[in-house]
Amino acid sequence: MKTLLIFLTLTCFAFGQSTQITVLHTGDTHSHLDAFGPKDCSGKGTIGGIAKAATIIGTVKATEPNVLTLHAGDFFVGDFFFNKYFGVAELQILKQLGYDALTVGNHEFDLGPEVLLGALYEGFSGGSFPLVSANLDLTGFPQLGAYIAPYTIKTIDGVDVGIFGMTIPNPLNSPDPVIVQENIPEIAYATVTAMRANGADVVIFLSHLGWGIDSSLAAGIPGIDFIVGGHDHILFQQPKSVTNPLGTQTLVTQGGPNYEHVGKLTFTYSGGVVTFDNYALIPVNASVPPVPEIQDVIDYLKQGIVATYGSVYTNPVGYAFRDIGRVPTNMHFKDSPIGNLVTDSYRSRTCTELAITANGMISDNLYRGKITGADVFRTVPYGFDTTTGLDFNLVKMKIRGDMLIGGLEIGLSMIGIDNDFFLQVSGMKFRYDPENPIGSRVIIPSVRINGKHLNPERMYSLTVNEGIFGILTSSGIIVEDVVFTGVPEYMALKQYISMLHFLNYKSMGRIAEASGDNFAIDEEENSTEAVASFNLSDNYPNPFNPSTKISYEIPELANVSLRVYDMSGREVAELVNQMQQPGSYDVIFNASSLSSGVYFYKLEAGGFVQTKKMILIK
């Protein structure tokens, strides 16, 4: 009888125990250890910061019993903190915060597996936590096997939670001799099967593959309960529910990049059943106080950065009138504001006809307000030059028109799979059809080079960074007269912003998606959204020194003249004198060669005439 009671008690425990588990997650943090973004009155950033994320993590751990803390990969590259400390500082802080697992992101291999190994050796001295990636073949570099495994199983209040990771194959990175295997579905299935066989009650896929692949795996692989994703910097307010082969739901989520949010997912395990409870995205913003001890470490690390790179946190470079982001500002266009700015800066520095970069080469936005060197570097941090300690250098070359199209096709080959390859351009416009077969997506008649039709036989001058140069040449694109300029992207962009001083970049229609023969594109690189009437806005700022922005709108095709005059009526600058399409336009007037005083700017267009006053104070 006593034996029967013990059996019944154990049986009731096994089938009746209910355990609630909380999963906190971050990812794509890219060495953004300090707060960034729009600055407060003291010049401090108001978004993110690992010391503030630590406050949220610590609070949840102090108030809830069963907490897992996960990182979805890409802690390497993205800020001066990486170029100075190579990820060691971030690993040490993550270890201090009690992270349970980190998947290996593609950018962890940007400088080769040797640098990753060094960071792990230094960062994990005195203790570590698991790194997971099931599709890494470490045979050629077995030293990483001491830190990286396909999966880990962690027991939480009697529940065995299996966590496995995967890394997206990406030729923009340098994993060799590590092999990032591409048979992802087969590896995922085998890994889940092995974890279940080894006792995992719950399976969490800590993915660095991106939403497109995550959703496909959720639909095709049985046995995954949750996918905590990364790679494409997406922010899900709530998890996406995908029906898996068992007919149940696999929930997929991403929490965005750069410690801007901490994701919080709660589920209950009871009697072999996993039940989703709730999800919240916790903003890491100005209202969250930092953990003082961690912020002290960050401030100390910044002193080392300033000693190496100068006053990158305090000296202003320029001013942005709006957020200049990685996402297009017009639903009809695919060129991004920051992509337009970056590629324009290439051409400004090298005086070539064209410039090209890729989405995956641009890491961050520029935010409205004062711009510093650190802000600039976060946008183009990839690559590492051992001489300057900065990013990729610019490369000039000549490329024939047909080869240029081939390069564009490479950028369009991964649409819907990996947006990192999608190109951003300056000096050209084109449309593409994503429904066409790979290799024939560019709509050739739509291609314009500085307003003229593409000549496939003509040689064009082109600027790219070293990373794009490597992709082009390794893909069989023939280029000539190659010049390695030795100019870092960061310096080119910083100098261009300093020259403009005021930024108001947006999507301009340089790239657009089209179908069939619908390929007409506008010739003006300004907004062509419908406007109702002629209008000349007040310049901003006013008073100004040395630059100010003048905005105007025209509702119809018109010959536009915008000129500046001094108090005597003498013309001192001609800003615009050309035929323009209907739309909104911004012009930056740089008065660095003029003396202080009152000036007038006059707009003439289609019979409309208006004059306004501005004040230059030096």
LOMIDO-806568 format. One record per residue (C-alpha): residue in one letter; y, z, x. Coordinates in steps of 0.5 Angstrom, whole numbers, plus 500, padded with zeros to 3 digits. Each point is the difference from the previous one (the first is absolute). Layout:
AYZX;...
//
This chain:
M500500500;K505502506;T498493503;L502496494;L507504499;I501498507;F498493499;L504500493;T506503504;L500494505;T499495495;C506502496;F504500507;A498493502;F502497493;G505504498;Q505502506;S506496499;T505499506;Q507498500;I502496507;T507498502;V501494504;L506499504;H502494503;T505496505;G499494503;D504494504;T504505503;H502496506;S502506505;H506501495;L500508502;D507501498;A504499493;F503493500;G504495495;P506502496;K504505504;D503506498;C507503502;S497502506;G497494502;K493502499;G495496496;T498502493;I493496499;G494503503;G499504507;I493503502;A503507500;K502499492;A493497499;A497506503;T504505495;I497496494;I493500503;G500508502;T503502493;V494496497;K495503505;A503507499;T499500492;E494496499;P493501502;N496494502;V505495504;L498494504;T506497504;L499492502;H504495503;A498492499;G502498507;D506496504;F503507503;F501495506;V506496501;G507500496;D505504503;F503503507;F495506499;F494495502;N503496505;K502507504;Y494504498;F494495498;G498504494;V498506503;A505504497;E498498493;L493501501;Q502507503;I504502493;L494497496;K495504503;Q505506499;L501498493;G492500499;Y499493498;D492499499;A500493501;L504494503;T498492499;V501496506;G506495498;N500493503;H507502504;E496505503;F498494505;D506497501;L500502507;G493500501;P494505499;E502503507;V507503497;L496502494;L495504504;G506503504;A503502494;L494503497;Y498504507;E507503500;G501501493;F494503499;S499505506;G498507497;G497497494;S500494495;F499497493;P495494499;L503493500;V496495496;S499493499;A493497499;N502493502;L501501507;D495498505;L502504506;T494497504;G505497505;F504507501;P496505498;Q504506502;L504499494;G493503497;A502507501;Y505500495;I499494495;A494500495;P498496494;Y501506496;T500507499;I497505495;K504507499;T497505495;I506503496;D498506495;G492498500;V502492499;D499495505;V505495501;G499494504;I506496503;F499493503;G506496503;M500492501;T506497504;I502493498;P499494505;N507497503;P501496505;L507502501;N497506504;S496501506;P493504499;D496496505;P495502503;V499504493;I498495495;V503501493;Q494498495;E502495495;N494501495;I503505496;P496500494;E494501503;I502505505;A503504494;Y494500496;A495502506;T505506501;V501502493;T492500500;A499504506;M505505498;R497501493;A493501504;N503505505;G502504494;A507498498;D502503493;V506496500;V502494504;I508499502;F501493503;L506501505;S502493500;H505496505;L498493497;G506499495;W500500492;G497493499;I494502504;D499507498;S500498492;S495495502;L495505503;A502505494;A497494496;G494498504;I497506504;P497506496;G500507501;I508501502;D503505496;F507499503;I504495505;V506503504;G503494503;G505498505;H502494504;D505496495;H505506499;I499500492;L502506496;F496501494;Q503505495;Q493501497;P493498503;K498493497;S493500497;V495495501;T493499497;N494500505;P493498500;L498506497;G505499494;T504506502;Q507500502;T502500508;L507503501;V504496505;T507503503;Q505500505;G505504502;G505496503;P502500508;N504504505;Y499507497;E505498494;H495503495;V494505500;G495498495;K496505496;L493498497;T496505496;F493500497;T494504498;Y493500502;S495503495;G493499499;G500493504;V506497497;V507499503;T505500495;F507498502;D505506498;N507497502;Y505497505;A507501502;L504497506;I504505503;P507497503;V502503507;N507500499;A507504501;S497505495;V494502505;P502505505;P496498507;V496505503;P504503505;E495500506;I498493499;Q507498500;D502503506;V494496503;I503494497;D507501503;Y498502507;L496493500;K506497498;Q504502506;G495497504;I501493496;V507501501;A499501508;T496493500;Y504496495;G507503499;S503502494;V496497495;Y501505495;T507501500;N504494502;P501495494;V498493501;G503497493;Y500501493;A496498494;F503499493;R493500497;D493502502;I497494504;G493500498;R493497502;V499498492;P504494498;T506501495;N499494496;M494499496;H500492501;F500501508;K495502505;D505501506;S502508501;P507502502;I497504506;G496493502;N507496499;L504505504;V494501506;T499492501;D508499499;S501505506;Y495496504;R504493499;S506504502;R498502507;T496494502;C504494496;T494497498;E499495493;L495505497;A497507501;I493503497;T497506499;A495503496;N500506494;G495504505;M505500505;I505503496;S499508499;D505503496;N507499496;L507501502;Y503505495;R507500497;G505503504;K501501508;I495497504;T498503507;G496497506;A494504497;D500497493;V500493503;F494501505;R496503494;T501493497;V497496506;P496505504;Y494496501;G497498507;F502504507;D503497506;T499505506;T506498503;T505502495;G495505496;L503496493;D496494496;F498493500;N505495504;L503494497;V497493502;K503494500;M496493499;K500493497;I496498495;R498493496;G501500493;D493499498;M498506504;L505504497;I497499493;G493502503;G504507502;L502501493;E493498498;I497506504;G505504497;L498498493;S493501501;M499507498;I504500494;G497505495;I496503506;D505503505;N507499499;D501502508;F500492501;F505498495;L506497504;Q507501500;V505495503;S507498502;G503493500;M495497495;K497500493;F494498497;R496501494;Y492501499;D495500495;P495506501;E495496495;N499495505;P494500505;I501504507;G504495505;S503496495;R505505496;V507498503;I503495495;I502495506;P506497496;S503507499;V501501507;R507500503;I502502507;N508502500;G501496493;K496493503;H493498498;L495502505;N498494505;P493501502;E501496506;R506504503;M500506504;Y503506498;S503506504;L497506497;T500508502;V494505498;N498506503;E494501505;G496502495;I501494495;F500496507;G493502501;I497499493;L503493500;T497498507;S493503499;S500496493;G501493503;I507499499;I503496506;V507502502;E504498506;D506502505;V498508499;V505505502;F498507500;T507503500;G499507501;V504502495;P497506495;E500498493;Y504507499;M506498504;A500493497;L501504493;K504505502;Q505496503;Y500495494;I501506496;S506503504;M503493500;L500499492;H501508500;F500499492;L493498497;N499498493;Y493496501;K496498494;S495495498;M503493501;G495495498;R497498507;I493500497;A498500493;E493499496;A499493497;S495496496;G499493500;D506496501;N505505498;F503501507;A507499500;I504506503;D507502501;E504498506;E504506500;E498507503;N503504495;S498503493;T500494495;E499504494;A504498494;V508503500;A504499494;S507499504;F504499506;N501507503;L503503507;S498507501;D504505504;N498500507;Y496506503;P501504504;N508500499;P503502505;F495498505;N499499507;P498495503;S496497494;T500500493;K496496494;I503495495;S496499494;Y501494495;E497497494;I500492498;P497498493;E499493502;L500495506;A506500503;N504499507;V501507502;S506502505;L501507502;R505501505;V504506503;Y507501502;D505505503;M506503497;S504493502;G496496497;R496497506;E493498499;V496505505;A493498498;E496495496;L494503497;V497495495;N502493499;Q494496497;M497498493;Q495506498;Q496501494;P501505494;G498507502;S503506504;Y502500507;D501505505;V504498507;I502505506;F507500502;N500502508;A507502502;S499502507;S505495503;L505502495;S505506500;S501505495;G504498494;V500498493;Y496493499;F498496493;Y494496499;K500494495;L495497496;E501493497;A494497496;G500495494;G507501498;F499508501;V505503505;Q500507502;T503504505;K499508502;K503504506;M496504505;I502505506;L497500507;I501506503;K498501508;
//
